[in-house]
Amino acid sequence: MVPFRTEAEVAAATAAIRDHFGRGGLIGYPTETVYGLGSLPNDAGLDALAALKGRPPRKPFLLLISGRPMAERFGLVFSAAARAMAEAFWPGPLTLVLPGGEGHLPRRLRGQGGGVAVRHTGHRGMASLVVALDTPITSTSANRPGGPTAPGAAKIEELFPAAVANGTLMILDGGVLGNVPPSTLIDCTTTVPSMIREGAIPRDELRRAVGRLAP
């Protein structure tokens, strides 16, 4: 495990994480909500992440980003409503499904409606890492399909011992997380944004920021 709690620990770990990603590796890491598993946003990384997680290869993963400029650099498009929500709640536990990204991101990151899910994480360590690497990092909850999410680094090692042993999975130890709801998930590919999942940010708060929200 790699210590990942303080600013100094995050800075010390960055070069090793960059090298690990360069070899096609995966990471387990803390966020402001739950522990996640991630890769670089390329086909090889997505294949490895789907295999580790044991999920269908066409089920998309979300991306952790450093903010709206990074999302737009990768071709994603913000409507006025999406911009308002990002300005109000990023960095933080709000995931937006955005159109665009053609030619910049793998097609398999797209959901059924064609959008790509992104979040500007409020976890300081992961936010710093995304900035340092200058690339989005994929994200999926650190669990087996249908099982509870790992609350800490030790549980990830327990869930995926073979991947840790063979060097595929590097675990960033950010301590044990509390019982925090997942991020709120909003589809911004339609004229009126719609809530897919209500999580850490309640519906009423989003409506105050954006006005209209379906359903």
C-alpha positions as CSV (number, residue, x, y, z in Angstrom):
1,M,0.0,0.0,0.0
2,V,1.1,3.6,-0.7
3,P,0.4,6.2,2.0
4,F,-1.9,8.8,0.5
5,R,-3.3,11.0,3.3
6,T,-1.1,14.1,3.6
7,E,0.0,16.6,0.9
8,A,3.5,15.3,1.3
9,E,2.5,11.7,0.9
10,V,0.5,12.5,-2.3
11,A,3.4,14.4,-3.8
12,A,5.8,11.5,-2.9
13,A,3.4,9.0,-4.5
14,T,2.8,10.8,-7.8
15,A,5.9,9.6,-9.7
16,A,5.3,6.0,-8.7
17,I,1.6,6.2,-9.8
18,R,2.6,7.8,-13.1
19,D,5.0,4.9,-13.8
20,H,2.4,2.3,-12.7
21,F,-0.1,3.8,-15.1
22,G,2.5,3.8,-17.8
23,R,2.8,0.0,-17.4
24,G,-0.9,-0.4,-17.7
25,G,-1.6,-0.7,-14.0
26,L,-4.7,0.1,-12.0
27,I,-5.1,1.9,-8.7
28,G,-7.4,1.7,-5.7
29,Y,-8.0,5.1,-4.1
30,P,-10.0,7.2,-1.7
31,T,-12.5,9.9,-2.8
32,E,-14.8,12.3,-1.0
33,T,-17.5,9.6,-1.1
34,V,-16.2,6.0,-1.4
35,Y,-13.1,4.1,-2.3
36,G,-12.7,3.7,-6.1
37,L,-10.8,1.7,-8.6
38,G,-9.3,3.4,-11.6
39,S,-7.1,3.5,-14.7
40,L,-6.0,5.8,-17.5
41,P,-8.9,6.5,-19.9
42,N,-7.7,4.3,-22.7
43,D,-9.0,0.9,-24.1
44,A,-6.2,-1.1,-22.4
45,G,-7.0,0.5,-19.0
46,L,-10.7,0.0,-19.4
47,D,-10.2,-3.7,-20.3
48,A,-8.1,-4.2,-17.3
49,L,-10.5,-2.4,-15.0
50,A,-13.5,-4.3,-16.3
51,A,-11.7,-7.6,-15.8
52,L,-10.7,-6.7,-12.3
53,K,-14.1,-5.6,-11.3
54,G,-15.8,-8.5,-13.0
55,R,-18.4,-6.3,-14.8
56,P,-19.6,-6.3,-18.4
57,P,-17.0,-4.7,-20.7
58,R,-19.6,-2.3,-22.2
59,K,-20.8,-0.9,-18.9
60,P,-19.2,2.5,-18.7
61,F,-17.0,4.0,-16.0
62,L,-17.0,7.7,-14.9
63,L,-14.0,10.0,-15.1
64,L,-12.4,12.0,-12.3
65,I,-11.3,15.4,-13.8
66,S,-9.6,18.6,-12.5
67,G,-12.5,20.8,-13.5
68,R,-14.5,22.1,-16.4
69,P,-11.4,23.2,-18.5
70,M,-10.1,19.6,-18.5
71,A,-13.5,18.2,-19.5
72,E,-13.8,20.7,-22.3
73,R,-10.2,19.9,-23.4
74,F,-11.4,16.4,-24.0
75,G,-14.3,17.6,-26.1
76,L,-17.1,17.4,-23.5
77,V,-19.9,20.0,-23.8
78,F,-21.5,21.9,-20.9
79,S,-25.0,23.3,-21.3
80,A,-25.9,26.4,-19.3
81,A,-27.5,24.1,-16.7
82,A,-24.4,21.9,-16.5
83,R,-22.2,24.9,-16.0
84,A,-24.4,26.2,-13.3
85,M,-24.3,22.9,-11.4
86,A,-20.5,22.6,-11.8
87,E,-20.0,26.1,-10.6
88,A,-22.2,25.5,-7.5
89,F,-21.0,22.0,-6.5
90,W,-17.6,21.3,-8.0
91,P,-15.3,20.2,-6.6
92,G,-17.6,17.8,-4.8
93,P,-19.8,14.7,-4.9
94,L,-21.7,15.7,-8.2
95,T,-21.3,13.5,-11.3
96,L,-22.5,15.0,-14.5
97,V,-23.2,13.0,-17.7
98,L,-22.1,15.3,-20.6
99,P,-22.4,15.0,-24.4
100,G,-19.3,15.3,-26.6
101,G,-15.9,13.8,-26.4
102,E,-15.9,12.2,-29.8
103,G,-12.3,11.6,-31.0
104,H,-10.9,12.4,-27.5
105,L,-12.2,9.6,-25.3
106,P,-12.9,5.9,-25.9
107,R,-16.4,5.2,-27.1
108,R,-16.9,2.6,-24.3
109,L,-17.0,5.4,-21.7
110,R,-20.4,6.4,-23.1
111,G,-23.6,5.3,-21.5
112,Q,-26.8,4.3,-23.3
113,G,-27.7,7.9,-23.9
114,G,-24.3,8.7,-25.4
115,G,-22.9,10.8,-22.6
116,V,-19.8,10.6,-20.5
117,A,-20.0,10.8,-16.7
118,V,-17.4,13.1,-15.1
119,R,-16.8,14.5,-11.6
120,H,-14.4,17.1,-10.2
121,T,-13.5,15.2,-7.1
122,G,-13.4,17.1,-3.8
123,H,-10.8,14.7,-2.4
124,R,-7.7,16.8,-2.1
125,G,-5.2,14.0,-2.8
126,M,-7.0,12.7,-5.9
127,A,-7.7,16.2,-7.2
128,S,-3.9,16.9,-6.9
129,L,-3.1,13.7,-8.6
130,V,-5.4,14.4,-11.6
131,V,-3.8,17.8,-11.9
132,A,-0.2,16.4,-11.7
133,L,-0.9,13.7,-14.3
134,D,-2.9,16.1,-16.5
135,T,-5.3,13.4,-17.5
136,P,-8.7,12.1,-16.3
137,I,-8.7,9.0,-14.2
138,T,-11.5,6.4,-14.6
139,S,-13.5,5.5,-11.5
140,T,-15.7,2.7,-10.3
141,S,-16.6,1.7,-6.8
142,A,-14.1,-0.6,-5.1
143,N,-16.2,-3.7,-4.6
144,R,-17.2,-6.9,-6.2
145,P,-20.4,-6.8,-8.3
146,G,-23.4,-6.5,-5.9
147,G,-21.2,-6.3,-2.8
148,P,-20.5,-3.5,-0.4
149,T,-17.9,-0.9,-1.2
150,A,-14.6,-1.2,0.5
151,P,-14.3,1.4,3.4
152,G,-10.6,1.4,3.4
153,A,-7.4,0.2,1.7
154,A,-7.1,-3.0,3.7
155,K,-10.5,-4.2,2.5
156,I,-9.5,-3.5,-1.2
157,E,-6.5,-5.7,-0.7
158,E,-8.7,-8.4,0.8
159,L,-11.1,-8.2,-2.1
160,F,-8.5,-8.2,-4.9
161,P,-5.5,-10.1,-3.5
162,A,-4.3,-11.6,-6.8
163,A,-4.2,-8.2,-8.5
164,V,-2.2,-6.7,-5.6
165,A,0.2,-9.7,-5.5
166,N,1.0,-9.6,-9.2
167,G,1.5,-5.8,-9.2
168,T,-1.5,-4.9,-11.3
169,L,-3.3,-3.0,-8.5
170,M,-1.6,-0.3,-6.5
171,I,-3.6,0.7,-3.5
172,L,-3.5,4.3,-2.2
173,D,-4.1,4.3,1.5
174,G,-6.2,7.3,2.5
175,G,-7.5,5.9,5.7
176,V,-10.9,4.5,6.5
177,L,-13.8,6.5,5.1
178,G,-17.0,7.2,6.9
179,N,-20.5,6.2,5.8
180,V,-20.9,8.8,3.1
181,P,-23.6,8.6,0.3
182,P,-22.4,8.2,-3.3
183,S,-22.2,11.1,-5.6
184,T,-25.4,12.6,-7.0
185,L,-25.6,11.7,-10.7
186,I,-27.3,14.0,-13.2
187,D,-27.9,13.5,-17.0
188,C,-27.0,16.7,-18.8
189,T,-27.4,15.3,-22.3
190,T,-31.0,16.4,-22.6
191,T,-32.6,19.9,-22.7
192,V,-33.7,19.7,-19.1
193,P,-31.2,17.8,-16.9
194,S,-32.6,14.8,-15.1
195,M,-31.5,13.1,-11.9
196,I,-30.3,9.5,-12.4
197,R,-29.3,9.0,-8.7
198,E,-29.8,11.2,-5.7
199,G,-26.8,11.0,-3.5
200,A,-24.7,13.3,-1.3
201,I,-26.2,16.4,-2.9
202,P,-30.0,16.5,-2.4
203,R,-32.5,17.2,-5.2
204,D,-33.7,20.5,-3.7
205,E,-30.2,21.9,-3.5
206,L,-29.7,21.2,-7.2
207,R,-33.0,22.7,-8.2
208,R,-32.0,25.9,-6.4
209,A,-28.8,26.0,-8.5
210,V,-30.3,25.1,-11.8
211,G,-34.0,25.8,-11.7
212,R,-35.5,23.0,-13.7
213,L,-34.6,19.3,-13.0
214,A,-36.5,16.3,-14.2
215,P,-38.3,14.2,-13.1
